[in-house]
Amino acid sequence: MFGWLWFLIIGIAAGWLAGHITRGEGYGLLGNMVVGVIGAFVGGLLFGLVGLSAHGFIGSLIAATVGAVVFLFLLRYLKRFG
């Protein structure tokens, strides 16, 4: 139960951070939460592909934020050319 709660908290924080890093127009609280949660999955996948692992709150937040930034760039690319 607490694992999912922390996952959502990290996702919300990662979505918010990614929105500020990419200096976009933002997707609102719910949108940033969704971007952050998807970014957590993307970040975990990307970190695994390059042989990195994220442990603890800070490591998970970094991985989720990197994934959310990548996901935001992908969304903006598809929006522009899609």
mmCIF file of the N, C-alpha and C atoms, coordinates in Angstrom:
data_MODEL
# 
_entry.id   MODEL 
# 
loop_
_atom_site.group_PDB 
_atom_site.id 
_atom_site.type_symbol 
_atom_site.label_atom_id 
_atom_site.label_alt_id 
_atom_site.label_comp_id 
_atom_site.label_asym_id 
_atom_site.label_entity_id 
_atom_site.label_seq_id 
_atom_site.pdbx_PDB_ins_code 
_atom_site.Cartn_x 
_atom_site.Cartn_y 
_atom_site.Cartn_z 
_atom_site.occupancy 
_atom_site.B_iso_or_equiv 
_atom_site.pdbx_formal_charge 
_atom_site.auth_seq_id 
_atom_site.auth_comp_id 
_atom_site.auth_asym_id 
_atom_site.auth_atom_id 
_atom_site.pdbx_PDB_model_num 
ATOM 1   N N  . MET A 1 1  ? 0.822  -1.194 0.000   1.00 0.00 ? 1  MET A N  1 
ATOM 2   C CA . MET A 1 1  ? 0.000  0.000  0.000   1.00 0.00 ? 1  MET A CA 1 
ATOM 3   C C  . MET A 1 1  ? 0.870  1.264  0.000   1.00 0.00 ? 1  MET A C  1 
ATOM 4   N N  . PHE A 1 2  ? 1.838  1.315  0.900   1.00 0.00 ? 2  PHE A N  1 
ATOM 5   C CA . PHE A 1 2  ? 2.683  2.508  0.977   1.00 0.00 ? 2  PHE A CA 1 
ATOM 6   C C  . PHE A 1 2  ? 3.591  2.628  -0.234  1.00 0.00 ? 2  PHE A C  1 
ATOM 7   N N  . GLY A 1 3  ? 3.926  1.499  -0.856  1.00 0.00 ? 3  GLY A N  1 
ATOM 8   C CA . GLY A 1 3  ? 4.747  1.540  -2.062  1.00 0.00 ? 3  GLY A CA 1 
ATOM 9   C C  . GLY A 1 3  ? 4.068  2.313  -3.177  1.00 0.00 ? 3  GLY A C  1 
ATOM 10  N N  . TRP A 1 4  ? 2.784  2.067  -3.370  1.00 0.00 ? 4  TRP A N  1 
ATOM 11  C CA . TRP A 1 4  ? 2.036  2.786  -4.398  1.00 0.00 ? 4  TRP A CA 1 
ATOM 12  C C  . TRP A 1 4  ? 1.862  4.254  -4.044  1.00 0.00 ? 4  TRP A C  1 
ATOM 13  N N  . LEU A 1 5  ? 1.683  4.533  -2.778  1.00 0.00 ? 5  LEU A N  1 
ATOM 14  C CA . LEU A 1 5  ? 1.546  5.915  -2.348  1.00 0.00 ? 5  LEU A CA 1 
ATOM 15  C C  . LEU A 1 5  ? 2.830  6.691  -2.624  1.00 0.00 ? 5  LEU A C  1 
ATOM 16  N N  . TRP A 1 6  ? 3.981  6.097  -2.284  1.00 0.00 ? 6  TRP A N  1 
ATOM 17  C CA . TRP A 1 6  ? 5.261  6.755  -2.562  1.00 0.00 ? 6  TRP A CA 1 
ATOM 18  C C  . TRP A 1 6  ? 5.478  6.910  -4.063  1.00 0.00 ? 6  TRP A C  1 
ATOM 19  N N  . PHE A 1 7  ? 5.067  5.895  -4.824  1.00 0.00 ? 7  PHE A N  1 
ATOM 20  C CA . PHE A 1 7  ? 5.199  5.949  -6.274  1.00 0.00 ? 7  PHE A CA 1 
ATOM 21  C C  . PHE A 1 7  ? 4.415  7.145  -6.825  1.00 0.00 ? 7  PHE A C  1 
ATOM 22  N N  . LEU A 1 8  ? 3.201  7.357  -6.327  1.00 0.00 ? 8  LEU A N  1 
ATOM 23  C CA . LEU A 1 8  ? 2.391  8.495  -6.771  1.00 0.00 ? 8  LEU A CA 1 
ATOM 24  C C  . LEU A 1 8  ? 2.989  9.821  -6.331  1.00 0.00 ? 8  LEU A C  1 
ATOM 25  N N  . ILE A 1 9  ? 3.496  9.876  -5.107  1.00 0.00 ? 9  ILE A N  1 
ATOM 26  C CA . ILE A 1 9  ? 4.124  11.112 -4.619  1.00 0.00 ? 9  ILE A CA 1 
ATOM 27  C C  . ILE A 1 9  ? 5.350  11.447 -5.455  1.00 0.00 ? 9  ILE A C  1 
ATOM 28  N N  . ILE A 1 10 ? 6.160  10.455 -5.737  1.00 0.00 ? 10 ILE A N  1 
ATOM 29  C CA . ILE A 1 10 ? 7.345  10.677 -6.578  1.00 0.00 ? 10 ILE A CA 1 
ATOM 30  C C  . ILE A 1 10 ? 6.920  11.072 -7.983  1.00 0.00 ? 10 ILE A C  1 
ATOM 31  N N  . GLY A 1 11 ? 5.873  10.452 -8.499  1.00 0.00 ? 11 GLY A N  1 
ATOM 32  C CA . GLY A 1 11 ? 5.371  10.800 -9.827  1.00 0.00 ? 11 GLY A CA 1 
ATOM 33  C C  . GLY A 1 11 ? 4.887  12.232 -9.907  1.00 0.00 ? 11 GLY A C  1 
ATOM 34  N N  . ILE A 1 12 ? 4.155  12.674 -8.888  1.00 0.00 ? 12 ILE A N  1 
ATOM 35  C CA . ILE A 1 12 ? 3.674  14.055 -8.859  1.00 0.00 ? 12 ILE A CA 1 
ATOM 36  C C  . ILE A 1 12 ? 4.850  15.026 -8.831  1.00 0.00 ? 12 ILE A C  1 
ATOM 37  N N  . ALA A 1 13 ? 5.812  14.748 -7.960  1.00 0.00 ? 13 ALA A N  1 
ATOM 38  C CA . ALA A 1 13 ? 6.989  15.619 -7.854  1.00 0.00 ? 13 ALA A CA 1 
ATOM 39  C C  . ALA A 1 13 ? 7.789  15.606 -9.154  1.00 0.00 ? 13 ALA A C  1 
ATOM 40  N N  . ALA A 1 14 ? 7.952  14.441 -9.767  1.00 0.00 ? 14 ALA A N  1 
ATOM 41  C CA . ALA A 1 14 ? 8.717  14.343 -11.015 1.00 0.00 ? 14 ALA A CA 1 
ATOM 42  C C  . ALA A 1 14 ? 8.007  15.083 -12.141 1.00 0.00 ? 14 ALA A C  1 
ATOM 43  N N  . GLY A 1 15 ? 6.688  14.989 -12.215 1.00 0.00 ? 15 GLY A N  1 
ATOM 44  C CA . GLY A 1 15 ? 5.935  15.708 -13.239 1.00 0.00 ? 15 GLY A CA 1 
ATOM 45  C C  . GLY A 1 15 ? 6.070  17.214 -13.076 1.00 0.00 ? 15 GLY A C  1 
ATOM 46  N N  . TRP A 1 16 ? 6.000  17.670 -11.827 1.00 0.00 ? 16 TRP A N  1 
ATOM 47  C CA . TRP A 1 16 ? 6.157  19.094 -11.553 1.00 0.00 ? 16 TRP A CA 1 
ATOM 48  C C  . TRP A 1 16 ? 7.565  19.567 -11.938 1.00 0.00 ? 16 TRP A C  1 
ATOM 49  N N  . LEU A 1 17 ? 8.583  18.808 -11.525 1.00 0.00 ? 17 LEU A N  1 
ATOM 50  C CA . LEU A 1 17 ? 9.963  19.163 -11.857 1.00 0.00 ? 17 LEU A CA 1 
ATOM 51  C C  . LEU A 1 17 ? 10.189 19.158 -13.365 1.00 0.00 ? 17 LEU A C  1 
ATOM 52  N N  . ALA A 1 18 ? 9.677  18.137 -14.041 1.00 0.00 ? 18 ALA A N  1 
ATOM 53  C CA . ALA A 1 18 ? 9.865  18.043 -15.490 1.00 0.00 ? 18 ALA A CA 1 
ATOM 54  C C  . ALA A 1 18 ? 9.197  19.210 -16.205 1.00 0.00 ? 18 ALA A C  1 
ATOM 55  N N  . GLY A 1 19 ? 8.032  19.633 -15.709 1.00 0.00 ? 19 GLY A N  1 
ATOM 56  C CA . GLY A 1 19 ? 7.364  20.790 -16.297 1.00 0.00 ? 19 GLY A CA 1 
ATOM 57  C C  . GLY A 1 19 ? 8.198  22.053 -16.175 1.00 0.00 ? 19 GLY A C  1 
ATOM 58  N N  . HIS A 1 20 ? 8.887  22.206 -15.055 1.00 0.00 ? 20 HIS A N  1 
ATOM 59  C CA . HIS A 1 20 ? 9.742  23.378 -14.879 1.00 0.00 ? 20 HIS A CA 1 
ATOM 60  C C  . HIS A 1 20 ? 11.043 23.259 -15.664 1.00 0.00 ? 20 HIS A C  1 
ATOM 61  N N  . ILE A 1 21 ? 11.582 22.061 -15.763 1.00 0.00 ? 21 ILE A N  1 
ATOM 62  C CA . ILE A 1 21 ? 12.829 21.863 -16.506 1.00 0.00 ? 21 ILE A CA 1 
ATOM 63  C C  . ILE A 1 21 ? 12.620 22.144 -17.985 1.00 0.00 ? 21 ILE A C  1 
ATOM 64  N N  . THR A 1 22 ? 11.511 21.676 -18.524 1.00 0.00 ? 22 THR A N  1 
ATOM 65  C CA . THR A 1 22 ? 11.263 21.841 -19.956 1.00 0.00 ? 22 THR A CA 1 
ATOM 66  C C  . THR A 1 22 ? 10.612 23.169 -20.289 1.00 0.00 ? 22 THR A C  1 
ATOM 67  N N  . ARG A 1 23 ? 10.252 23.944 -19.273 1.00 0.00 ? 23 ARG A N  1 
ATOM 68  C CA . ARG A 1 23 ? 9.676  25.281 -19.433 1.00 0.00 ? 23 ARG A CA 1 
ATOM 69  C C  . ARG A 1 23 ? 8.473  25.283 -20.377 1.00 0.00 ? 23 ARG A C  1 
ATOM 70  N N  . GLY A 1 24 ? 7.622  24.309 -20.201 1.00 0.00 ? 24 GLY A N  1 
ATOM 71  C CA . GLY A 1 24 ? 6.433  24.217 -21.042 1.00 0.00 ? 24 GLY A CA 1 
ATOM 72  C C  . GLY A 1 24 ? 5.258  24.958 -20.441 1.00 0.00 ? 24 GLY A C  1 
ATOM 73  N N  . GLU A 1 25 ? 4.157  24.862 -21.155 1.00 0.00 ? 25 GLU A N  1 
ATOM 74  C CA . GLU A 1 25 ? 2.964  25.519 -20.679 1.00 0.00 ? 25 GLU A CA 1 
ATOM 75  C C  . GLU A 1 25 ? 2.316  24.753 -19.545 1.00 0.00 ? 25 GLU A C  1 
ATOM 76  N N  . GLY A 1 26 ? 2.719  23.541 -19.316 1.00 0.00 ? 26 GLY A N  1 
ATOM 77  C CA . GLY A 1 26 ? 2.203  22.753 -18.213 1.00 0.00 ? 26 GLY A CA 1 
ATOM 78  C C  . GLY A 1 26 ? 0.907  22.060 -18.566 1.00 0.00 ? 26 GLY A C  1 
ATOM 79  N N  . TYR A 1 27 ? 0.588  21.055 -17.815 1.00 0.00 ? 27 TYR A N  1 
ATOM 80  C CA . TYR A 1 27 ? -0.611 20.267 -18.044 1.00 0.00 ? 27 TYR A CA 1 
ATOM 81  C C  . TYR A 1 27 ? -1.529 20.295 -16.836 1.00 0.00 ? 27 TYR A C  1 
ATOM 82  N N  . GLY A 1 28 ? -1.287 21.167 -15.893 1.00 0.00 ? 28 GLY A N  1 
ATOM 83  C CA . GLY A 1 28 ? -2.094 21.227 -14.687 1.00 0.00 ? 28 GLY A CA 1 
ATOM 84  C C  . GLY A 1 28 ? -1.683 20.150 -13.702 1.00 0.00 ? 28 GLY A C  1 
ATOM 85  N N  . LEU A 1 29 ? -2.289 20.154 -12.530 1.00 0.00 ? 29 LEU A N  1 
ATOM 86  C CA . LEU A 1 29 ? -1.910 19.217 -11.483 1.00 0.00 ? 29 LEU A CA 1 
ATOM 87  C C  . LEU A 1 29 ? -2.133 17.772 -11.905 1.00 0.00 ? 29 LEU A C  1 
ATOM 88  N N  . LEU A 1 30 ? -3.297 17.454 -12.422 1.00 0.00 ? 30 LEU A N  1 
ATOM 89  C CA . LEU A 1 30 ? -3.595 16.083 -12.826 1.00 0.00 ? 30 LEU A CA 1 
ATOM 90  C C  . LEU A 1 30 ? -2.726 15.654 -13.995 1.00 0.00 ? 30 LEU A C  1 
ATOM 91  N N  . GLY A 1 31 ? -2.562 16.549 -14.964 1.00 0.00 ? 31 GLY A N  1 
ATOM 92  C CA . GLY A 1 31 ? -1.711 16.237 -16.116 1.00 0.00 ? 31 GLY A CA 1 
ATOM 93  C C  . GLY A 1 31 ? -0.270 16.007 -15.715 1.00 0.00 ? 31 GLY A C  1 
ATOM 94  N N  . ASN A 1 32 ? 0.254  16.849 -14.821 1.00 0.00 ? 32 ASN A N  1 
ATOM 95  C CA . ASN A 1 32 ? 1.622  16.663 -14.348 1.00 0.00 ? 32 ASN A CA 1 
ATOM 96  C C  . ASN A 1 32 ? 1.764  15.352 -13.578 1.00 0.00 ? 32 ASN A C  1 
ATOM 97  N N  . MET A 1 33 ? 0.720  14.972 -12.837 1.00 0.00 ? 33 MET A N  1 
ATOM 98  C CA . MET A 1 33 ? 0.770  13.715 -12.109 1.00 0.00 ? 33 MET A CA 1 
ATOM 99  C C  . MET A 1 33 ? 0.854  12.547 -13.095 1.00 0.00 ? 33 MET A C  1 
ATOM 100 N N  . VAL A 1 34 ? 0.041  12.590 -14.130 1.00 0.00 ? 34 VAL A N  1 
ATOM 101 C CA . VAL A 1 34 ? 0.062  11.519 -15.130 1.00 0.00 ? 34 VAL A CA 1 
ATOM 102 C C  . VAL A 1 34 ? 1.414  11.484 -15.837 1.00 0.00 ? 34 VAL A C  1 
ATOM 103 N N  . VAL A 1 35 ? 1.925  12.644 -16.226 1.00 0.00 ? 35 VAL A N  1 
ATOM 104 C CA . VAL A 1 35 ? 3.240  12.714 -16.877 1.00 0.00 ? 35 VAL A CA 1 
ATOM 105 C C  . VAL A 1 35 ? 4.318  12.162 -15.949 1.00 0.00 ? 35 VAL A C  1 
ATOM 106 N N  . GLY A 1 36 ? 4.252  12.515 -14.672 1.00 0.00 ? 36 GLY A N  1 
ATOM 107 C CA . GLY A 1 36 ? 5.247  12.036 -13.717 1.00 0.00 ? 36 GLY A CA 1 
ATOM 108 C C  . GLY A 1 36 ? 5.179  10.537 -13.486 1.00 0.00 ? 36 GLY A C  1 
ATOM 109 N N  . VAL A 1 37 ? 3.978  9.989  -13.400 1.00 0.00 ? 37 VAL A N  1 
ATOM 110 C CA . VAL A 1 37 ? 3.835  8.548  -13.185 1.00 0.00 ? 37 VAL A CA 1 
ATOM 111 C C  . VAL A 1 37 ? 4.308  7.781  -14.416 1.00 0.00 ? 37 VAL A C  1 
ATOM 112 N N  . ILE A 1 38 ? 3.928  8.247  -15.601 1.00 0.00 ? 38 ILE A N  1 
ATOM 113 C CA . ILE A 1 38 ? 4.431  7.615  -16.826 1.00 0.00 ? 38 ILE A CA 1 
ATOM 114 C C  . ILE A 1 38 ? 5.945  7.807  -16.913 1.00 0.00 ? 38 ILE A C  1 
ATOM 115 N N  . GLY A 1 39 ? 6.414  8.982  -16.518 1.00 0.00 ? 39 GLY A N  1 
ATOM 116 C CA . GLY A 1 39 ? 7.856  9.246  -16.504 1.00 0.00 ? 39 GLY A CA 1 
ATOM 117 C C  . GLY A 1 39 ? 8.605  8.333  -15.562 1.00 0.00 ? 39 GLY A C  1 
ATOM 118 N N  . ALA A 1 40 ? 7.979  7.947  -14.459 1.00 0.00 ? 40 ALA A N  1 
ATOM 119 C CA . ALA A 1 40 ? 8.622  7.009  -13.537 1.00 0.00 ? 40 ALA A CA 1 
ATOM 120 C C  . ALA A 1 40 ? 8.852  5.673  -14.223 1.00 0.00 ? 40 ALA A C  1 
ATOM 121 N N  . PHE A 1 41 ? 7.862  5.222  -14.982 1.00 0.00 ? 41 PHE A N  1 
ATOM 122 C CA . PHE A 1 41 ? 8.036  3.976  -15.740 1.00 0.00 ? 41 PHE A CA 1 
ATOM 123 C C  . PHE A 1 41 ? 9.106  4.129  -16.813 1.00 0.00 ? 41 PHE A C  1 
ATOM 124 N N  . VAL A 1 42 ? 9.047  5.237  -17.560 1.00 0.00 ? 42 VAL A N  1 
ATOM 125 C CA . VAL A 1 42 ? 10.028 5.491  -18.626 1.00 0.00 ? 42 VAL A CA 1 
ATOM 126 C C  . VAL A 1 42 ? 11.436 5.610  -18.043 1.00 0.00 ? 42 VAL A C  1 
ATOM 127 N N  . GLY A 1 43 ? 11.561 6.346  -16.943 1.00 0.00 ? 43 GLY A N  1 
ATOM 128 C CA . GLY A 1 43 ? 12.870 6.503  -16.303 1.00 0.00 ? 43 GLY A CA 1 
ATOM 129 C C  . GLY A 1 43 ? 13.434 5.182  -15.813 1.00 0.00 ? 43 GLY A C  1 
ATOM 130 N N  . GLY A 1 44 ? 12.587 4.360  -15.209 1.00 0.00 ? 44 GLY A N  1 
ATOM 131 C CA . GLY A 1 44 ? 13.043 3.036  -14.775 1.00 0.00 ? 44 GLY A CA 1 
ATOM 132 C C  . GLY A 1 44 ? 13.511 2.194  -15.941 1.00 0.00 ? 44 GLY A C  1 
ATOM 133 N N  . LEU A 1 45 ? 12.782 2.255  -17.052 1.00 0.00 ? 45 LEU A N  1 
ATOM 134 C CA . LEU A 1 45 ? 13.170 1.516  -18.247 1.00 0.00 ? 45 LEU A CA 1 
ATOM 135 C C  . LEU A 1 45 ? 14.481 2.037  -18.815 1.00 0.00 ? 45 LEU A C  1 
ATOM 136 N N  . LEU A 1 46 ? 14.596 3.368  -18.933 1.00 0.00 ? 46 LEU A N  1 
ATOM 137 C CA . LEU A 1 46 ? 15.821 3.952  -19.489 1.00 0.00 ? 46 LEU A CA 1 
ATOM 138 C C  . LEU A 1 46 ? 17.034 3.668  -18.608 1.00 0.00 ? 46 LEU A C  1 
ATOM 139 N N  . PHE A 1 47 ? 16.860 3.818  -17.296 1.00 0.00 ? 47 PHE A N  1 
ATOM 140 C CA . PHE A 1 47 ? 17.968 3.542  -16.392 1.00 0.00 ? 47 PHE A CA 1 
ATOM 141 C C  . PHE A 1 47 ? 18.385 2.083  -16.484 1.00 0.00 ? 47 PHE A C  1 
ATOM 142 N N  . GLY A 1 48 ? 17.419 1.180  -16.605 1.00 0.00 ? 48 GLY A N  1 
ATOM 143 C CA . GLY A 1 48 ? 17.730 -0.238 -16.744 1.00 0.00 ? 48 GLY A CA 1 
ATOM 144 C C  . GLY A 1 48 ? 18.460 -0.548 -18.032 1.00 0.00 ? 48 GLY A C  1 
ATOM 145 N N  . LEU A 1 49 ? 18.092 0.138  -19.112 1.00 0.00 ? 49 LEU A N  1 
ATOM 146 C CA . LEU A 1 49 ? 18.736 -0.101 -20.410 1.00 0.00 ? 49 LEU A CA 1 
ATOM 147 C C  . LEU A 1 49 ? 20.199 0.315  -20.413 1.00 0.00 ? 49 LEU A C  1 
ATOM 148 N N  . VAL A 1 50 ? 20.528 1.357  -19.666 1.00 0.00 ? 50 VAL A N  1 
ATOM 149 C CA . VAL A 1 50 ? 21.921 1.810  -19.634 1.00 0.00 ? 50 VAL A CA 1 
ATOM 150 C C  . VAL A 1 50 ? 22.697 1.237  -18.454 1.00 0.00 ? 50 VAL A C  1 
ATOM 151 N N  . GLY A 1 51 ? 22.049 0.370  -17.674 1.00 0.00 ? 51 GLY A N  1 
ATOM 152 C CA . GLY A 1 51 ? 22.739 -0.307 -16.584 1.00 0.00 ? 51 GLY A CA 1 
ATOM 153 C C  . GLY A 1 51 ? 22.796 0.468  -15.283 1.00 0.00 ? 51 GLY A C  1 
ATOM 154 N N  . LEU A 1 52 ? 21.965 1.477  -15.123 1.00 0.00 ? 52 LEU A N  1 
ATOM 155 C CA . LEU A 1 52 ? 21.926 2.247  -13.879 1.00 0.00 ? 52 LEU A CA 1 
ATOM 156 C C  . LEU A 1 52 ? 20.765 1.761  -13.014 1.00 0.00 ? 52 LEU A C  1 
ATOM 157 N N  . SER A 1 53 ? 20.896 1.974  -11.729 1.00 0.00 ? 53 SER A N  1 
ATOM 158 C CA . SER A 1 53 ? 19.787 1.645  -10.833 1.00 0.00 ? 53 SER A CA 1 
ATOM 159 C C  . SER A 1 53 ? 19.579 2.818  -9.883  1.00 0.00 ? 53 SER A C  1 
ATOM 160 N N  . ALA A 1 54 ? 18.333 3.030  -9.524  1.00 0.00 ? 54 ALA A N  1 
ATOM 161 C CA . ALA A 1 54 ? 17.978 4.133  -8.637  1.00 0.00 ? 54 ALA A CA 1 
ATOM 162 C C  . ALA A 1 54 ? 17.452 3.540  -7.334  1.00 0.00 ? 54 ALA A C  1 
ATOM 163 N N  . HIS A 1 55 ? 18.043 3.944  -6.230  1.00 0.00 ? 55 HIS A N  1 
ATOM 164 C CA . HIS A 1 55 ? 17.626 3.447  -4.923  1.00 0.00 ? 55 HIS A CA 1 
ATOM 165 C C  . HIS A 1 55 ? 17.246 4.611  -4.029  1.00 0.00 ? 55 HIS A C  1 
ATOM 166 N N  . GLY A 1 56 ? 16.252 4.395  -3.203  1.00 0.00 ? 56 GLY A N  1 
ATOM 167 C CA . GLY A 1 56 ? 15.841 5.417  -2.254  1.00 0.00 ? 56 GLY A CA 1 
ATOM 168 C C  . GLY A 1 56 ? 14.985 6.481  -2.907  1.00 0.00 ? 56 GLY A C  1 
ATOM 169 N N  . PHE A 1 57 ? 14.565 7.421  -2.094  1.00 0.00 ? 57 PHE A N  1 
ATOM 170 C CA . PHE A 1 57 ? 13.668 8.479  -2.558  1.00 0.00 ? 57 PHE A CA 1 
ATOM 171 C C  . PHE A 1 57 ? 14.335 9.360  -3.602  1.00 0.00 ? 57 PHE A C  1 
ATOM 172 N N  . ILE A 1 58 ? 15.550 9.821  -3.330  1.00 0.00 ? 58 ILE A N  1 
ATOM 173 C CA . ILE A 1 58 ? 16.235 10.737 -4.245  1.00 0.00 ? 58 ILE A CA 1 
ATOM 174 C C  . ILE A 1 58 ? 16.542 10.056 -5.576  1.00 0.00 ? 58 ILE A C  1 
ATOM 175 N N  . GLY A 1 59 ? 17.038 8.834  -5.527  1.00 0.00 ? 59 GLY A N  1 
ATOM 176 C CA . GLY A 1 59 ? 17.328 8.103  -6.761  1.00 0.00 ? 59 GLY A CA 1 
ATOM 177 C C  . GLY A 1 59 ? 16.078 7.867  -7.587  1.00 0.00 ? 59 GLY A C  1 
ATOM 178 N N  . SER A 1 60 ? 14.986 7.506  -6.925  1.00 0.00 ? 60 SER A N  1 
ATOM 179 C CA . SER A 1 60 ? 13.723 7.298  -7.629  1.00 0.00 ? 60 SER A CA 1 
ATOM 180 C C  . SER A 1 60 ? 13.201 8.599  -8.221  1.00 0.00 ? 60 SER A C  1 
ATOM 181 N N  . LEU A 1 61 ? 13.355 9.688  -7.485  1.00 0.00 ? 61 LEU A N  1 
ATOM 182 C CA . LEU A 1 61 ? 12.915 10.988 -7.981  1.00 0.00 ? 61 LEU A CA 1 
ATOM 183 C C  . LEU A 1 61 ? 13.727 11.413 -9.202  1.00 0.00 ? 61 LEU A C  1 
ATOM 184 N N  . ILE A 1 62 ? 15.011 11.170 -9.182  1.00 0.00 ? 62 ILE A N  1 
ATOM 185 C CA . ILE A 1 62 ? 15.865 11.510 -10.325 1.00 0.00 ? 62 ILE A CA 1 
ATOM 186 C C  . ILE A 1 62 ? 15.472 10.676 -11.542 1.00 0.00 ? 62 ILE A C  1 
ATOM 187 N N  . ALA A 1 63 ? 15.316 9.374  -11.363 1.00 0.00 ? 63 ALA A N  1 
ATOM 188 C CA . ALA A 1 63 ? 14.936 8.504  -12.476 1.00 0.00 ? 63 ALA A CA 1 
ATOM 189 C C  . ALA A 1 63 ? 13.567 8.895  -13.035 1.00 0.00 ? 63 ALA A C  1 
ATOM 190 N N  . ALA A 1 64 ? 12.619 9.170  -12.157 1.00 0.00 ? 64 ALA A N  1 
ATOM 191 C CA . ALA A 1 64 ? 11.275 9.554  -12.601 1.00 0.00 ? 64 ALA A CA 1 
ATOM 192 C C  . ALA A 1 64 ? 11.297 10.893 -13.314 1.00 0.00 ? 64 ALA A C  1 
ATOM 193 N N  . THR A 1 65 ? 12.099 11.835 -12.836 1.00 0.00 ? 65 THR A N  1 
ATOM 194 C CA . THR A 1 65 ? 12.184 13.144 -13.466 1.00 0.00 ? 65 THR A CA 1 
ATOM 195 C C  . THR A 1 65 ? 12.817 13.040 -14.841 1.00 0.00 ? 65 THR A C  1 
ATOM 196 N N  . VAL A 1 66 ? 13.882 12.262 -14.968 1.00 0.00 ? 66 VAL A N  1 
ATOM 197 C CA . VAL A 1 66 ? 14.513 12.053 -16.279 1.00 0.00 ? 66 VAL A CA 1 
ATOM 198 C C  . VAL A 1 66 ? 13.499 11.421 -17.236 1.00 0.00 ? 66 VAL A C  1 
ATOM 199 N N  . GLY A 1 67 ? 12.784 10.419 -16.765 1.00 0.00 ? 67 GLY A N  1 
ATOM 200 C CA . GLY A 1 67 ? 11.772 9.785  -17.602 1.00 0.00 ? 67 GLY A CA 1 
ATOM 201 C C  . GLY A 1 67 ? 10.658 10.743 -17.981 1.00 0.00 ? 67 GLY A C  1 
ATOM 202 N N  . ALA A 1 68 ? 10.227 11.592 -17.047 1.00 0.00 ? 68 ALA A N  1 
ATOM 203 C CA . ALA A 1 68 ? 9.163  12.550 -17.331 1.00 0.00 ? 68 ALA A CA 1 
ATOM 204 C C  . ALA A 1 68 ? 9.619  13.597 -18.341 1.00 0.00 ? 68 ALA A C  1 
ATOM 205 N N  . VAL A 1 69 ? 10.872 14.037 -18.247 1.00 0.00 ? 69 VAL A N  1 
ATOM 206 C CA . VAL A 1 69 ? 11.401 14.996 -19.215 1.00 0.00 ? 69 VAL A CA 1 
ATOM 207 C C  . VAL A 1 69 ? 11.430 14.363 -20.603 1.00 0.00 ? 69 VAL A C  1 
ATOM 208 N N  . VAL A 1 70 ? 11.905 13.132 -20.692 1.00 0.00 ? 70 VAL A N  1 
ATOM 209 C CA . VAL A 1 70 ? 11.927 12.430 -21.980 1.00 0.00 ? 70 VAL A CA 1 
ATOM 210 C C  . VAL A 1 70 ? 10.506 12.281 -22.517 1.00 0.00 ? 70 VAL A C  1 
ATOM 211 N N  . PHE A 1 71 ? 9.572  11.915 -21.647 1.00 0.00 ? 71 PHE A N  1 
ATOM 212 C CA . PHE A 1 71 ? 8.184  11.745 -22.050 1.00 0.00 ? 71 PHE A CA 1 
ATOM 213 C C  . PHE A 1 71 ? 7.581  13.069 -22.522 1.00 0.00 ? 71 PHE A C  1 
ATOM 214 N N  . LEU A 1 72 ? 7.887  14.181 -21.838 1.00 0.00 ? 72 LEU A N  1 
ATOM 215 C CA . LEU A 1 72 ? 7.383  15.484 -22.263 1.00 0.00 ? 72 LEU A CA 1 
ATOM 216 C C  . LEU A 1 72 ? 7.942  15.886 -23.629 1.00 0.00 ? 72 LEU A C  1 
ATOM 217 N N  . PHE A 1 73 ? 9.225  15.646 -23.851 1.00 0.00 ? 73 PHE A N  1 
ATOM 218 C CA . PHE A 1 73 ? 9.798  15.951 -25.155 1.00 0.00 ? 73 PHE A CA 1 
ATOM 219 C C  . PHE A 1 73 ? 9.132  15.118 -26.243 1.00 0.00 ? 73 PHE A C  1 
ATOM 220 N N  . LEU A 1 74 ? 8.864  13.847 -25.943 1.00 0.00 ? 74 LEU A N  1 
ATOM 221 C CA . LEU A 1 74 ? 8.188  12.980 -26.899 1.00 0.00 ? 74 LEU A CA 1 
ATOM 222 C C  . LEU A 1 74 ? 6.771  13.484 -27.183 1.00 0.00 ? 74 LEU A C  1 
ATOM 223 N N  . LEU A 1 75 ? 6.033  13.874 -26.130 1.00 0.00 ? 75 LEU A N  1 
ATOM 224 C CA . LEU A 1 75 ? 4.691  14.413 -26.320 1.00 0.00 ? 75 LEU A CA 1 
ATOM 225 C C  . LEU A 1 75 ? 4.707  15.670 -27.182 1.00 0.00 ? 75 LEU A C  1 
ATOM 226 N N  . ARG A 1 76 ? 5.637  16.551 -26.925 1.00 0.00 ? 76 ARG A N  1 
ATOM 227 C CA . ARG A 1 76 ? 5.706  17.800 -27.695 1.00 0.00 ? 76 ARG A CA 1 
ATOM 228 C C  . ARG A 1 76 ? 6.112  17.553 -29.128 1.00 0.00 ? 76 ARG A C  1 
ATOM 229 N N  . TYR A 1 77 ? 6.995  16.579 -29.334 1.00 0.00 ? 77 TYR A N  1 
ATOM 230 C CA . TYR A 1 77 ? 7.399  16.214 -30.696 1.00 0.00 ? 77 TYR A CA 1 
ATOM 231 C C  . TYR A 1 77 ? 6.206  15.660 -31.458 1.00 0.00 ? 77 TYR A C  1 
ATOM 232 N N  . LEU A 1 78 ? 5.458  14.751 -30.836 1.00 0.00 ? 78 LEU A N  1 
ATOM 233 C CA . LEU A 1 78 ? 4.297  14.168 -31.510 1.00 0.00 ? 78 LEU A CA 1 
ATOM 234 C C  . LEU A 1 78 ? 3.211  15.202 -31.749 1.00 0.00 ? 78 LEU A C  1 
ATOM 235 N N  . LYS A 1 79 ? 3.056  16.141 -30.839 1.00 0.00 ? 79 LYS A N  1 
ATOM 236 C CA . LYS A 1 79 ? 2.053  17.199 -30.989 1.00 0.00 ? 79 LYS A CA 1 
ATOM 237 C C  . LYS A 1 79 ? 2.419  18.121 -32.157 1.00 0.00 ? 79 LYS A C  1 
ATOM 238 N N  . ARG A 1 80 ? 3.709  18.388 -32.305 1.00 0.00 ? 80 ARG A N  1 
ATOM 239 C CA . ARG A 1 80 ? 4.163  19.285 -33.361 1.00 0.00 ? 80 ARG A CA 1 
ATOM 240 C C  . ARG A 1 80 ? 4.072  18.637 -34.735 1.00 0.00 ? 80 ARG A C  1 
ATOM 241 N N  . PHE A 1 81 ? 4.464  17.372 -34.847 1.00 0.00 ? 81 PHE A N  1 
ATOM 242 C CA . PHE A 1 81 ? 4.534  16.708 -36.130 1.00 0.00 ? 81 PHE A CA 1 
ATOM 243 C C  . PHE A 1 81 ? 3.433  15.670 -36.346 1.00 0.00 ? 81 PHE A C  1 
ATOM 244 N N  . GLY A 1 82 ? 2.607  15.472 -35.334 1.00 0.00 ? 82 GLY A N  1 
ATOM 245 C CA . GLY A 1 82 ? 1.579  14.423 -35.427 1.00 0.00 ? 82 GLY A CA 1 
ATOM 246 C C  . GLY A 1 82 ? 0.310  14.840 -36.056 1.00 0.00 ? 82 GLY A C  1 
# 
